[in-house]
Amino acid sequence: MTPNSQYHNDLPRFVAEEFVEGNFLGLPSRDDDIDVVVLQVPYELTTSYGQGTAQGPAACVAASGQVELFDPIIGEDLPAGYNIHTAPEWDGEGSTLQQQLSGISKYLKEWNNGKTFPVILGGEHGILPAVIDSLAEHPTIAGDYSKLNIVQIDAHADLREELDGEPFSHACAAARAMDYGIKHLYQVGIRAFSKQEYERIISDDKITTFFASDTLKSDTKWQQWLDTLHNIEGPIHLTIDIDGLDGSIVPATGTPVPGGLSFWQAVETIQAVFTAPKATVISMDVNEIVPQQDTPLTQFTAAMLATKGIVYHINSKTE
């Protein structure tokens, strides 16, 4: 069955002839006047448990063909008059880890122009430092990273200084991102961390962490998280490691951990950052996607989260 074909009779704005295989949501797009760009980064060099994140972006794009195009937030079918473009994936060139990270930054950089909203699909979370590096010339930052906030959904703190001797391991992604001198790191869903990471969370006033053990047991604590996001000021990069969600929703991710966020808590987080009155989400990534072969729930969940980001971006542009 062609993706979305079971819906063609119900969606007059999206007929079979318009479905474009290999494009996110199957939507046709133009190469000019791009409003949202979907970027695929099949990077996997430092995984320490499950394998397969290199195939994650393509699997997510394929699964997105089954995502409903209507969302009540915007009241119509995507693309809702916007040009959502799926770019060719990163070429994977580079014989060393540093060369590959530099290549990822270069691949992303051209889209950080302040006019196009990048949605990045990974790949392991080790891409995060390259993502932050690529934002240097974004108009809202202009080389001053002290303006940038990072909001992170994750099971892991990713604040290690090194793992197995590698400072750019996926387990160090947030630490390396903070090396750029960012304004603040906000984390939620965290439930796997080392003693050193915990001590940094407690002592570093540039880190605000809401542990899963607290937010999942207390509605008050969860509301505090949403209120914290509502009060952010300045540009935001939203990074979603899908293992931040409960493993029952994303069982094939690289390092699954029980006790994570529900799907709707992840959506509430997306909504909160996009509606923060003094903040602007300038880019987002969804990473640690591993294709699930039996029932493709993992990549479909990732596609849904990326789609929600696009929906809330469009909504913020039209309000």
N, C-alpha and C positions, 0 to 999 in steps of 0.2 A: 504494500500500500504506500502510495506517495505520502510523505509527511503532510499533515494538515488536510489531507484529501477528504477525511470523514467530515470535515467542517465546511467544505467549499459551498455546499448548498445552503448553509446557514449564514454565510458571511459574504454578502453581495459585493463588498469592496475588495474582497480577496479571493479571486477565482483561481482555478487550477493553473491556467496559463501564466499567472503572475508569480507562482511559486518558483523561487530560485534556489536550487540545491547548493549547499555550501555557504549560503548567506545566513546570518543569524536571523531566526524567526522565519526564514524562507522569504524574506522581503526583498523585492527588487530595490536597487539603489543606483545613484549616480556617482560619478567620480568627482563632481564639483559641488560646491555649496553644501558641504557635509555638516550635518548638525550633531550626529552621534556616530562615533566610529568604534567598531568592535575589533579589538586587536588580540591576536592569538600568540602566546609565548610558550611554546612547548619545551620548556627548560627543565632539565632533571639531571643535576650533577651531584647533589649532596644529600639525597634521600637516605634516611637511616633506618627505615622499617619497610613499609609497603612500597612497591614500585609501580610505575605506570603513569605518573603525572605528565610525562611527555605526550601521552596520547589524550590527555584530559581536555585541552581546548577544542580539538576537533570533535571529540565526543559530545562536548557541551553544545557546540554549534549544531551538530546533527540532532541532538535531543530537543533543541529549541524549536525545531519544526513542529513539535507537538504542543507547544505552549499556546494557550488561547491568546488571541490578539486583542480582545476587548478587556479593558480595565475600567471599573467604575470611577477610579480616581480622576481620569481624564475624560470619561464619559463616551469614548469612542474607540474604534479599533486602531491599533498601531499600524502604520507609523504616525497616524494622526496629523498628517500634513508635513511631517519632518522627514529628512533624508537620513535614514539609519544605514550606514555603509559598513560592510564587512571587508576589512583590508586583508591582503595576502599575509600569511603568517610570517613571523620572524624566521629568518633563514637558518638559524642555529649555528652560524659560522663562529669559529674561534677554537683554538686548540687548547686553551687554558680556561680556567674558571673566570679569571679577570677579563680575558678577552671576550668571553661570552657575555658577561655582565655589561661590559662597555658596548657590545653590539646590541644588547637589549635596550640600553639607554638611547643609543642612536636611533634605533627602530621606532621608539616611542616619541622621541623629542619633537619630531615634525608636527605631531598632532596636538602638542601643548601650546596652542596659539591663542587660547582664550575664547575662541569662537566655536571650536569643536569639542564635544564632551567625550573623552576616551573611556571606554569600558574594556578593561584588560582581562583576558582569560589565561590562567596559568594551569599547568606548570607548578613547580614547587614554590613555596613561599620565599625561597631564596631570591626571587626576582625583586623583592621589595626595595632593597637599596638602589637597584638600577631604575626602578620606577621613580623613586624620590630624586635621584640624580637627573632624570629626564625632565623634571619640573623646573629646573633652574631658571629658564628663560620665560616661564609662564608669566603673563602680565601681572597677575596678582602677587607674584613673588619677586620677580625681577632680580634674582640673585640673592635675595635676603630670606634665608630659610627660617629666620626667627619669626616669620609671619605664619608659617605653615603648621597646621594641626593634623595629626594622624588619628583616625578612629579605627580601631582594630577589633574585629570579631575573631576569636581564636580560642582553641582549647589550651594552647601553649603560650607562655609569656614571650618566647622568642627573644629573651634578653640575655642569653648566655654570651660570654666573651669569646668562646670557641667551643666547638664540639669535635672531638677526635683530632684536635690540632688545627681545625679549619675555622677561622674567624668569620668567614662568609657562608657558613653552613645555614641551612634553612632554620635551624634552631637559634640563630643569631640575627635573624632578619630585622627585628625591631631595634635591637641594639645598634646595628649598622645604620639603620635609618636615622636613629637619634644622633649619630655621629655628625650629621649634617647641621646640627644646631637648631633643630626644629623648636617651635613654640611649645607644643605639648603633645603627649601621647595619651590617648584614652583607650582603655581595653575593657572588653567584656567577654564573658564565657570562660575565663581563664581557670583552669583546674589541673594543670600539669606544669610544674616548674621546679627548679632546683633551689637549694638554700640560698645560693648567691643571687639568683633572680628575685627571690622573695625579699631578700634584704635590700636590693636596689629599689624594688617597688615601694617598700616602706619608707626609704630614705630620700628618694629622688622626687623633688617637688614638681618636676616636669612630667611625672607619670601619675595618672589616675586609673586605678584598676578596680573593676568590679568583679569579684570572684564568683564563679558559678555556684559555689556552695552557699553564697549569701543571696544572690538574686533569684535563685530557683526556689528558695525556701521562704522568701519574704516579698510580698507584693509591694511593700513600702520601699524596700531596697531597689526593686526593679524600677519603680517610679522615680527614685532618686537618680538612677542611671539616665532615664529619659530626660529628666529635668536638667541634668548636667550637660547633655548634648544640646538641649534647647538654648543654653547660655553660652555656647562656644561663639567666639568672635574670630573672623578671618577665614582664609581659605582652608579647606579640608581635603585631604585624600582619604578615601574610605577603602580599607583593605579587609577583605572577607576571606579568611581561611575557613573553608567549609567544615573542617573538623571542629570549629567552634559550635556547630550545631550538634544535636544529639546523634550518636552513632546509628540509631535506628533509622534516621532520615538520610544519612550519607555513609552507608556501611563500607563503601569501597575507597574512601579517602585514604591518603598515605599513612596517617597515624591516628586512627580513630580512638576516641576517648569517650566513655559513657558519661552521662550526666550533663549534656550540653543544652544549648538553647533550643527552643522549639522553632519551627519555621516562622511562626507569626511573631515571635520575639525578635527574630532577625529582621523581619519586615518592619516591625515597630522601630527598630534601630535605624534602618534605612530612612524611614519616614522622618524620624526626629532630626537627622542631620540635614536632610534636604529642606526642612521647614524651619530650621533655626533662623531667627530673624536677622541676626548679625553675622551670619556665616554663609559661605558659598562652597558647595562641593565641586571641586574643579576636576576630579578624576576618581575612578574607582577600579578596584581589581577584585576578581573572584578566583581563588587559587586552590591548589592541592586537590584538583579534580582528578580522580582516577576512574576510567571507564568501568562500569559494572556490567558484566556480560549477561547474567541471567535475567534480572529485572533492572532496567537502566534507571533506577531511582536516583542514584548519586548524581549523575550528570544532568538529569532532569531538574533536580533540586537546584543545582548550580545555575542552570539556565533560567529558572524561575527567579532566583535572586538577582541575576544580571538584568532580567527584564524589569523587575521592580525598580531597580536603580534607574533604568531608562525612563520608566513611567514617571517617577518622582522628579527626575530632571526635567522632563517635558512639562510636567505640572508646574514646576517652579518658574519655567520660562513663560507660561501663559497666564499665571496669576498676576 
